[in-house]
């Protein structure tokens, strides 16, 4: 009965910034890993960033140094701060939460980087 609600997507110019958020509710157990994945038209879904409950992070090479993932465990919320955005960052961004033996996905939020 876990639900994920994403927000923060939109249209931004190259070099601009956006902050995505994803709030999880209805979880009986503590969330292990949280992350963000993205999918561009005609492309497979790919990992952007993940963060463990303890705060260990993992980033795709394409976003390293520009994106920062963080989480608030008390609020069961994960964030993705995206800076220096490029047109190639344009995609639908999906929130993911992982428990011991199950994954849940958000509805996706569109990020478009264009002048």
C-alpha positions in Angstrom: 0.0 0.0 0.0 3.0 2.3 -0.5 2.4 5.4 -2.5 5.0 7.8 -3.9 4.1 11.4 -4.8 6.6 13.3 -6.9 6.9 17.0 -7.5 9.2 19.7 -8.8 9.5 19.0 -12.5 9.1 21.6 -15.2 10.7 23.5 -18.0 14.1 25.2 -17.4 16.7 26.8 -19.5 20.1 25.2 -20.0 22.3 26.0 -17.0 19.3 26.3 -14.7 18.3 24.4 -11.7 15.4 22.3 -10.4 14.7 20.4 -7.2 12.6 17.3 -7.3 11.0 15.7 -4.3 9.3 12.4 -3.6 7.3 11.6 -0.5 6.5 8.0 0.4 3.5 7.0 2.6 1.9 3.9 3.7 5.1 2.0 4.5 5.0 -0.6 7.2 8.7 -1.1 7.1 11.6 1.3 7.0 12.8 2.2 3.5 16.2 1.0 2.5 17.4 2.7 -0.6 15.8 5.6 -2.4 16.7 6.8 -5.8 15.9 8.6 -9.0 15.8 7.1 -12.4 15.1 8.8 -15.7 13.8 7.9 -19.1 14.1 9.9 -22.3 11.9 9.3 -25.4 13.2 6.2 -27.2 15.6 5.4 -24.4 15.7 2.8 -21.7 15.2 3.9 -18.1 18.5 4.6 -16.4 19.8 5.3 -13.0 20.4 8.9 -12.1 21.2 8.7 -8.4 20.5 6.6 -5.3 21.0 7.0 -1.6 21.0 4.5 1.2 19.3 5.0 4.6 22.7 5.8 6.1 23.4 8.4 3.4 25.7 6.6 1.0 25.2 8.0 -2.5 25.7 6.7 -6.0 25.5 8.8 -9.2 25.5 8.1 -12.9 28.6 9.5 -14.5 26.5 11.8 -16.7 25.1 13.7 -13.6 28.0 13.5 -11.2 29.1 16.9 -9.9 25.8 18.5 -11.0 23.1 16.6 -9.2 22.8 16.0 -5.5 20.5 13.4 -3.9 19.4 13.7 -0.3 16.8 12.3 2.0 14.8 13.1 5.1 14.1 9.8 6.9 11.7 11.3 9.4 9.5 12.5 6.4 10.2 9.5 4.2 11.2 12.0 1.5 14.0 12.0 -1.1 15.2 15.0 -3.0 17.2 15.5 -6.2 18.8 18.9 -6.6 19.7 19.4 -10.2 22.1 22.2 -11.2 23.8 23.1 -14.4 21.1 21.4 -16.4 21.7 20.3 -19.9 19.3 19.5 -22.8 20.4 15.9 -22.5 18.9 15.8 -19.0 15.5 16.1 -20.5 13.5 13.0 -19.4 10.7 11.8 -17.2 12.2 11.3 -13.7 10.9 8.5 -11.6 11.3 8.1 -7.9 12.1 4.7 -6.5 12.0 3.2 -3.0 13.4 -0.1 -2.1 12.6 -2.4 0.8 14.0 -5.7 1.7 12.3 -7.5 -1.1 10.1 -5.0 -3.0 10.5 -1.9 -5.1 7.9 0.9 -5.6 7.9 3.6 -8.3 6.4 7.1 -8.5 4.3 8.3 -11.3 7.1 10.3 -12.9 7.7 14.0 -13.4 8.7 15.6 -16.6 11.9 17.6 -16.7 12.5 19.6 -19.9 15.7 21.6 -20.4 15.4 23.9 -23.4 16.0 27.4 -24.5 
